[in-house]
Amino acid sequence: MTSTPDVKFALSFYEACDTPRSLTCYLMARHGCWDALVALPPPCMPVLWTDSIDEFRRSVAATDFLRKCQGLPTTTDLESAAVDSFYACEAQCAASNVRLQRLRLGGQLEGSDAFVADFLDRVARRVKRILGGLPWHLDPVFSPGASVSEDARLATVPDKISNPASSATTLFPRHRILDWMTTAWWRARAELYGDATLPSRVRGNEFFTVPKDSTKYRGAAMEPTFNMCYQLAIGRRIRTRLQGVGLDLQLGQATHVRLAREASVSNHLCTIDLSSASDTICRELVRSLLPDPWFEECDALRSHFTLIKGRWVRLEKFSSMGNGFTFELETLLFLCLAWEWMRLNGHDVVIGENLTVYGDDIIMPSALGEGFLSVLRFVGLTPNTKKTFLFGGFRESCGGDFFEGVSVRAHFLKEIPHEPHHWISLANGIRRLGSTDSGCFDGDNRFWRPWLRCLDALPSDIRRLRGPTELGDVVIHDDNIVAEEDHRGWRYIRGWVPVTRRIELAHFPWPSVVASALYWQSQRVCDTRALSPGPEQFGWDAWFRAIHDTVQGLGVTPRLPVCGYRVKRIYWG
């Protein structure tokens, strides 16, 4: 490993950072101390770096450069770490369930218990005002990922409609079954399988892991297809209701980055992050805060058991990462907890200005942060002290790291570079680190040498693929790009573009194509004219054929790694 070009590049990067911390990283990488390198704590508190923000930024860049890199020869069993974390979170949720159930059913309460019970009741009323009534009708929403009955190779919409093994838990609400039987999905199954139209039954979801960093994987769960579709539908409704009070999750990350930058200068807001938030929201917390109809619906749609390492485990958490409404639900609960805590302490709430939540990232007034952390701990959640900043000149939220208004976000190398697209991404990340506030990056920059090393690893024809930053990592970022023009006068540049596998819609049965077309129409993807006239005027068989002929030549792309890359024109500007 120490003789590979990748490590030589890492050493060059650490040399360019030129801080005491980067010297530590350099020595660890050179001598193969990978466990110690990826476990390095963040640099000392930013308050000690007031005289040199740039030095602090370079120390952070060195520390985090390989922290999330997959493929390093560490000795840690990343899979086991994720499994251990799963069981630790379940134990934490079990203790929280006992405590909150006693609080909910305890009868006469006194002292601090009475205060907490009253506070949670206020939060529950806030949740109810935001959510309103439970929608009777829900349109199922397909996810692009794998499920219990479909792997990633068969995860497209036509695949999921065609697959006879779509599954649901035994607790699935009857009215949703009746709701589903009015959809084109059900009609397609009836056409394909006759009377065998009801989904098969499975006990719950299945545990799997995804890369997080070089010290452990992140645990998640694959849900049954049928449940996932209605979980996503519930998640959409929660998003809509949150938008009604001014919290637009589509703009959430941009809002958090803006407020984090402002707070790092003014210190009027704090940024709070939670450890394993989705895995530590216990069942009793959701029961205490959601209106009964919403709780019963979400409880029926979620998986109550997880299959992990061949063993079924009854869940103490309410919903895991992978559940279709987990993100929206946790956003709603944390928002209402923070909202009522601010009101209880005499603060007016202005969503997007002094309070905002995006998943488990929370921004609220700094003066209330310490007390709110106690609230979170009481309901069974664990603040991430490494990413929670109440005072001082540093703030971090949703990928925005700022020290006194200056971005100090590191570049995380996700995998050892060995392909052109890896080197392009790395070159762009280093260019961002070396760019000044005006965006300038030139030969006087300390990161110029490692940037050139990236370009040296590229073939000469790919090295010439330059373009603006808004195109992402299909081009090498260049401020002085000059676009070419084709014979029509349209401007374009050339990029290193991924090639994906495409499956023709004609590959699928007619009923599945029809149902898919109707679904895409509801998602405003398909031209509505392709679906007229209706089957009542045209006849079902002829209508199937008309739809099938309309979508000839169209295709779907599975959610799988790309097949390769090629130089392609990108029309721009």
C-alpha positions in Angstrom: 0.0 0.0 0.0 2.8 2.4 0.9 4.3 2.2 -2.6 1.1 2.9 -4.5 0.6 6.3 -6.3 -2.5 6.8 -4.1 -0.5 7.0 -0.9 2.1 9.2 -2.6 -0.7 11.6 -3.6 -2.0 11.6 0.0 1.5 12.5 1.2 1.6 15.3 -1.3 -1.8 16.6 0.0 -0.6 16.5 3.6 2.6 18.4 2.6 0.4 21.1 1.0 -1.7 21.5 4.1 1.5 22.4 6.1 0.2 22.4 9.7 1.3 20.4 12.8 -1.9 18.2 12.3 -1.1 17.5 8.7 2.4 16.4 9.7 0.8 13.9 12.1 -1.3 12.6 9.2 1.7 12.5 6.9 3.7 10.3 9.3 0.7 8.0 10.0 0.0 7.5 6.3 3.7 7.0 5.4 4.1 4.3 8.1 0.7 2.6 7.5 -1.0 3.6 10.8 -4.4 3.6 9.2 -6.5 2.8 12.3 -4.9 5.8 14.2 -5.2 8.0 11.1 -9.0 7.5 10.5 -9.7 7.8 14.3 -8.0 11.1 14.7 -10.2 13.6 16.7 -11.0 17.0 15.2 -8.4 19.7 15.7 -8.6 21.6 19.0 -11.5 24.0 19.6 -11.6 26.7 16.9 -11.5 29.5 19.5 -7.8 28.8 19.8 -7.3 29.5 16.2 -8.6 33.1 16.0 -5.3 34.4 14.6 -5.2 31.8 11.8 -8.5 30.7 10.4 -6.7 29.4 7.3 -4.4 27.2 9.4 -7.4 25.8 11.2 -9.1 25.1 7.8 -6.0 23.2 6.5 -5.8 21.2 9.8 -9.4 20.1 9.3 -8.7 19.3 5.7 -5.8 17.0 6.6 -7.8 15.3 9.5 -10.9 14.5 7.4 -9.2 13.8 4.0 -9.2 10.0 4.5 -11.8 9.7 7.3 -14.5 8.3 5.0 -12.3 6.5 2.5 -13.4 3.0 1.7 -10.7 0.4 1.1 -8.1 1.5 3.6 -6.4 -1.6 5.2 -7.8 -0.9 8.7 -8.2 -3.7 11.2 -11.8 -2.7 12.3 -14.6 -5.0 11.3 -16.9 -2.3 9.9 -19.9 -4.7 9.6 -19.7 -5.8 13.2 -19.5 -2.2 14.3 -22.8 -1.4 12.6 -24.5 -4.5 14.1 -23.2 -3.6 17.6 -24.6 -0.1 17.1 -28.0 -1.5 16.1 -28.3 -3.5 19.3 -27.0 -0.5 21.4 -29.6 1.7 19.9 -32.3 -0.9 20.6 -31.3 -1.1 24.3 -31.4 2.7 24.5 -34.9 2.8 22.9 -36.1 0.0 25.3 -35.1 2.1 28.3 -36.7 5.2 26.8 -39.9 3.3 26.2 -40.1 2.3 29.8 -39.5 5.9 31.0 -41.9 7.5 28.6 -44.7 4.9 29.1 -44.5 5.5 32.8 -44.8 9.2 32.2 -47.7 8.7 29.8 -49.7 6.3 32.0 -48.5 7.4 35.5 -51.7 9.1 36.6 -50.9 11.8 39.2 -47.5 13.3 38.5 -45.5 15.7 40.6 -42.3 17.8 40.3 -40.2 17.4 37.3 -42.3 14.6 35.9 -45.4 16.8 35.9 -43.4 19.5 34.1 -42.1 17.1 31.4 -45.5 15.6 30.9 -47.0 19.1 30.5 -44.3 20.0 28.1 -44.8 16.9 25.9 -48.5 17.6 25.9 -47.8 21.1 24.5 -45.6 19.5 21.9 -48.3 17.0 21.0 -50.8 19.8 20.4 -48.3 21.6 18.2 -47.8 18.4 16.1 -51.6 18.0 15.8 -52.0 21.6 14.6 -49.3 21.0 11.9 -50.5 17.6 10.7 -54.3 18.2 10.8 -56.5 15.3 9.8 -55.2 12.0 8.5 -55.7 11.8 4.7 -58.1 9.0 3.7 -56.7 8.5 0.2 -53.0 8.1 -0.5 -51.3 7.5 -3.8 -48.5 5.0 -3.5 -45.0 6.2 -4.3 -42.3 4.0 -5.6 -38.7 4.3 -4.3 -35.8 3.9 -6.7 -34.0 1.4 -4.3 -34.2 -2.2 -3.4 -36.8 -3.8 -1.2 -37.4 -7.1 0.6 -38.7 -8.6 -2.6 -36.7 -6.8 -5.3 -32.9 -6.3 -5.4 -31.3 -3.3 -7.0 -31.3 -4.9 -10.4 -35.1 -5.2 -10.3 -36.0 -1.9 -8.6 -37.5 0.1 -11.4 -41.2 1.0 -11.4 -42.2 -1.5 -14.1 -40.2 -4.2 -12.2 -42.0 -3.6 -9.0 -45.4 -3.5 -10.7 -44.7 -6.7 -12.5 -43.2 -8.6 -9.6 -45.7 -11.0 -8.0 -43.7 -11.0 -4.7 -44.6 -7.5 -3.5 -44.9 -7.8 0.2 -46.6 -6.3 3.2 -46.7 -7.0 7.0 -49.6 -8.7 8.6 -50.6 -5.4 10.4 -51.0 -3.5 7.1 -54.2 -1.4 7.4 -57.3 -2.8 5.7 -58.4 0.5 4.3 -55.0 0.9 2.5 -55.6 -2.5 0.9 -58.9 -1.3 -0.4 -57.3 2.0 -1.4 -54.6 0.1 -3.4 -57.3 -2.0 -5.2 -58.4 1.2 -7.0 -54.9 1.8 -8.5 -53.5 0.8 -11.9 -50.9 -1.2 -10.0 -53.6 -3.5 -8.7 -55.3 -3.7 -12.1 -52.0 -4.7 -13.7 -51.5 -7.4 -11.1 -55.1 -8.6 -11.7 -54.4 -8.8 -15.5 -51.1 -10.6 -15.0 -51.9 -13.0 -12.1 -55.7 -13.3 -12.1 -57.1 -13.7 -8.6 -53.6 -13.8 -7.0 -53.5 -10.1 -6.6 -52.9 -9.6 -2.8 -49.3 -9.0 -1.8 -47.5 -11.8 -0.1 -46.8 -11.5 3.7 -43.4 -11.1 5.3 -42.6 -10.5 9.0 -40.7 -7.3 8.7 -37.7 -5.5 7.1 -34.1 -6.7 6.6 -31.0 -5.1 8.0 -28.2 -4.1 5.7 -25.3 -1.7 5.9 -24.0 1.2 3.8 -20.6 3.0 4.0 -20.4 5.8 6.5 -16.7 6.3 7.3 -13.5 4.3 7.8 -14.4 3.2 11.4 -17.8 1.7 10.8 -20.7 1.2 8.4 -24.1 2.7 8.8 -27.1 0.4 9.5 -30.3 0.7 7.5 -33.2 -1.6 6.6 -34.9 -2.7 3.4 -38.6 -2.4 3.7 -41.3 -4.6 2.1 -42.3 -3.0 -1.2 -46.0 -2.5 -0.4 -45.2 -0.8 3.0 -42.5 1.3 1.5 -44.9 2.8 -1.2 -47.3 3.9 1.5 -44.6 5.0 3.9 -43.3 7.3 1.1 -46.9 8.6 0.6 -47.2 9.4 4.3 -43.8 11.1 4.2 -45.0 13.3 1.3 -48.1 14.4 3.2 -45.9 15.3 6.2 -43.7 17.4 3.9 -46.7 19.2 2.6 -48.0 20.0 6.1 -44.5 21.2 7.2 -44.4 23.5 4.2 -47.7 25.0 5.5 -45.8 26.4 8.5 -42.9 27.6 6.5 -40.5 24.7 6.6 -39.7 23.7 3.0 -37.6 20.6 3.1 -36.7 21.2 -0.6 -34.8 24.2 0.5 -33.8 22.9 3.9 -30.1 22.3 3.3 -29.5 25.7 1.7 -31.3 27.4 4.6 -29.2 25.5 7.2 -25.9 26.4 5.4 -26.9 30.1 5.3 -27.9 30.2 9.0 -24.8 28.3 10.0 -22.6 30.9 8.2 -24.5 33.8 9.8 -24.4 32.2 13.3 -20.6 31.6 13.1 -20.3 35.4 12.9 -23.1 36.7 15.2 -23.2 33.7 17.6 -27.0 34.2 17.9 -27.9 30.7 16.8 -26.5 27.2 17.7 -26.3 24.1 15.6 -27.3 20.8 17.1 -26.7 17.3 15.7 -27.9 14.0 17.0 -26.1 10.6 17.0 -28.1 7.8 15.3 -31.3 9.9 15.5 -33.5 7.6 13.4 -32.4 4.6 15.4 -33.1 6.2 18.8 -36.6 7.6 18.2 -38.4 5.2 20.4 -42.0 3.9 20.0 -43.4 5.6 23.1 -42.0 9.0 22.0 -44.0 8.8 18.7 -47.1 7.5 20.6 -46.9 10.5 23.0 -46.5 13.1 20.3 -48.5 12.0 17.3 -52.4 12.3 17.1 -53.9 8.8 17.6 -55.1 8.4 13.9 -51.6 9.4 12.6 -49.9 7.1 15.1 -52.1 4.1 14.3 -51.5 4.6 10.6 -47.7 5.0 10.8 -47.6 2.1 13.3 -49.5 -0.1 10.9 -47.3 0.9 7.9 -43.9 0.5 9.7 -42.1 -2.8 10.2 -42.3 -4.1 13.7 -39.5 -6.7 13.2 -36.0 -6.6 11.6 -34.1 -9.6 10.3 -30.5 -9.1 11.3 -27.9 -11.8 10.8 -30.5 -14.5 10.5 -32.4 -13.5 13.6 -35.8 -11.7 13.9 -35.7 -8.8 16.4 -38.8 -7.0 17.7 -38.0 -3.3 17.3 -38.0 -0.9 20.2 -37.4 2.0 17.8 -40.3 3.4 15.8 -38.8 3.4 12.3 -35.3 2.8 11.0 -33.3 4.4 8.3 -34.8 3.0 5.1 -38.4 3.6 6.2 -40.2 5.9 3.8 -41.4 8.5 6.3 -38.5 8.4 8.9 -36.8 11.6 7.6 -40.1 13.6 7.6 -41.3 12.2 10.9 -38.0 13.0 12.7 -38.0 16.5 11.2 -41.6 17.1 12.5 -40.9 15.9 16.0 -37.7 17.8 16.5 -39.2 20.9 15.0 -42.2 20.8 17.5 -39.9 20.0 20.4 -37.7 23.0 19.7 -40.7 25.2 18.9 -42.4 24.6 22.2 -39.1 24.9 24.1 -38.6 28.3 22.5 -42.2 29.4 23.4 -41.8 28.1 26.9 -38.7 30.3 27.3 -40.4 33.4 25.9 -39.0 33.4 22.4 -41.1 34.1 19.3 -40.6 31.5 16.5 -39.7 32.5 13.0 -39.2 29.4 10.9 -36.1 29.8 8.6 -34.7 32.6 10.7 -34.4 31.6 14.4 -35.5 28.0 14.1 -35.1 25.4 11.4 -34.8 21.6 11.3 -33.7 19.2 8.6 -33.8 15.6 9.7 -31.6 15.5 12.9 -29.9 18.9 12.1 -31.4 21.6 14.4 -30.7 25.3 14.5 -32.2 27.4 17.3 -31.2 30.4 19.6 -27.8 29.8 21.3 -29.2 30.8 24.7 -31.7 27.9 24.7 -29.3 25.3 23.3 -28.0 23.8 26.6 -31.5 23.4 28.0 -32.8 21.9 24.8 -30.1 19.2 24.9 -31.5 18.1 28.3 -34.9 17.8 26.7 -33.5 15.6 23.9 -31.7 13.4 26.4 -34.8 12.9 28.5 -36.8 11.7 25.5 -34.1 9.2 24.7 -32.0 11.0 22.1 -28.2 11.5 22.2 -26.7 14.8 21.0 -23.6 14.4 18.9 -21.1 16.5 20.9 -18.6 16.4 18.1 -21.1 18.2 15.8 -23.0 20.3 18.2 -21.9 23.9 18.6 -23.6 26.2 21.1 -21.1 29.0 21.4 -17.9 30.3 19.8 -17.1 31.1 16.2 -17.7 27.7 14.7 -20.9 26.2 13.3 -21.7 23.1 11.3 -25.0 22.0 9.7 -26.0 20.1 6.6 -22.6 20.1 5.0 -21.7 23.7 5.8 -18.8 24.2 8.2 -18.0 27.8 9.0 -15.5 29.5 11.3 -16.3 33.2 11.8 -18.1 33.3 8.4 -15.3 31.4 6.5 -16.0 28.0 5.0 -13.7 25.4 6.5 -15.4 22.4 5.0 -12.9 19.6 4.2 -12.9 17.4 1.1 -13.7 13.7 2.0 -12.0 11.2 -0.3 -14.6 8.4 -0.5 -12.5 5.8 -2.2 -8.9 5.2 -3.3 -8.7 6.9 -6.8 -8.0 4.5 -9.6 -10.3 5.6 -12.4 -10.5 8.9 -14.3 -13.8 10.0 -12.7 -12.2 9.5 -9.2 -9.3 11.8 -10.1 -11.6 14.4 -11.6 -13.7 14.5 -8.4 -10.5 14.7 -6.3 -9.1 17.5 -8.4 -12.3 19.5 -8.1 -12.4 18.9 -4.3 -8.8 20.2 -4.0 -9.5 23.1 -6.2 -12.4 24.1 -3.9 -10.1 23.9 -0.9 -7.5 26.1 -2.6 -9.9 28.6 -4.0 -10.0 32.1 -2.5 -13.2 34.0 -1.7 -13.2 35.3 -5.3 -13.0 31.7 -6.6 -9.5 32.2 -7.9 -7.2 29.2 -8.1 -3.8 29.7 -9.6 -0.2 28.6 -9.6 0.7 30.5 -6.4 -1.8 28.4 -4.4 -0.3 25.9 -1.9 -2.7 23.2 -3.2 -1.5 23.6 -6.8 0.9 20.7 -6.6 -1.5 18.0 -5.4 -4.0 19.3 -7.9 -1.5 18.8 -10.7 -0.9 15.3 -9.4 -4.5 14.5 -10.0 -4.3 15.8 -13.6 -1.1 13.8 -14.2 -3.1 10.6 -13.4 -5.5 11.4 -16.2 -5.1 10.5 -19.9 -4.4 13.6 -22.0 -7.7 13.6 -23.8 -9.7 13.5 -20.5 -7.4 16.1 -19.0 -8.7 18.6 -21.5 -12.4 18.2 -20.4 -12.9 21.5 -18.6 -16.1 23.2 -17.5 -18.0 25.3 -14.9 -18.5 24.2 -11.3 -22.3 23.8 -11.8 -21.8 20.8 -14.0 -20.3 18.8 -11.1 -17.6 16.2 -11.5 -18.2 15.3 -15.2 -15.7 18.0 -16.0 -12.5 19.5 -14.5 -13.6 22.8 -13.0 -12.1 25.8 -14.9 -13.0 29.5 -14.6 -11.8 30.2 -18.1 -13.8 27.7 -20.1 -14.7 28.6 -23.6 -17.7 26.6 -24.9 -17.8 25.3 -28.5 -20.7 25.7 -30.9 -22.3 23.1 -33.1 -23.8 23.7 -36.6 -27.0 25.1 -35.1 -25.2 27.6 -33.0 -25.8 25.8 -29.7 -23.0 26.0 -27.1 -21.6 22.9 -25.6 -18.6 21.5 -23.7 -17.3 18.0 -23.5 -17.4 16.0 -20.3 -16.6 12.6 -18.9 -20.2 11.3 -18.6 -21.3 8.1 -17.0 -23.0 5.4 -19.2 -25.9 3.6 -17.6 -27.8 0.5 -18.5 -31.1 1.1 -20.0 -34.0 -1.4 -20.2 -36.6 -0.9 -22.9 -40.2 -0.6 -21.7 -41.1 -3.1 -24.4 -39.3 -5.7 -22.2 -42.2 -5.5 -19.7 -45.7 -6.9 -19.9 -48.4 -4.6 -21.3 -50.3 -4.1 -18.0 -47.1 -3.1 -16.3 -46.3 -0.6 -19.0 -49.8 0.9 -18.7 -49.6 1.1 -14.9 -46.1 2.6 -15.1 -47.2 5.2 -17.6 -50.1 6.2 -15.4 -47.8 6.4 -12.4 -45.3 8.6 -14.3 -48.2 10.8 -15.4 -49.2 11.3 -11.7 -45.5 12.3 -11.1 -45.7 14.7 -14.0 -43.1 12.9 -16.0 -45.3 11.3 -18.7 -47.1 13.4 -21.3 -50.8 13.1 -20.5 -51.7 12.9 -24.2 -50.0 9.5 -24.4 -52.8 8.1 -22.1 -55.8 9.3 -24.1 -58.4 8.1 -25.0 -59.3 6.0 -21.9 -60.0 2.3 -21.9 -63.7 2.8 -21.7 -63.8 4.4 -25.2 -60.9 2.4 -26.6 -61.3 -1.1 -25.1 -58.8 -2.5 -22.6 -56.8 -4.7 -24.9 -56.5 -2.0 -27.6 -55.7 0.6 -25.0 -52.8 -1.6 -23.7 -51.5 -1.9 -27.2 -51.8 1.8 -27.8 -49.9 2.6 -24.6 -47.3 -0.1 -25.5 -46.8 1.3 -28.9 -46.5 4.9 -27.5 -43.7 4.0 -25.2 -41.7 1.9 -27.7 -38.1 3.1 -27.7 -38.4 4.5 -24.2 -36.7 2.8 -21.3 -35.9 2.8 -17.6 -32.5 2.9 -15.8 -32.0 0.6 -12.8 -30.3 2.0 -9.7 -27.0 0.2 -10.2 -23.4 1.3 -10.6 -22.7 2.8 -14.0 -21.5 0.6 -16.8 -18.7 2.9 -17.7 -17.8 6.5 -18.9 -17.3 8.2 -22.2 -16.6 11.6 -23.6 -19.9 13.3 -24.5 -21.2 16.7 -25.5 -23.0 18.7 -22.7 -25.1 21.5 -24.0 -24.7 24.5 -21.7 -25.6 28.1 -21.4 
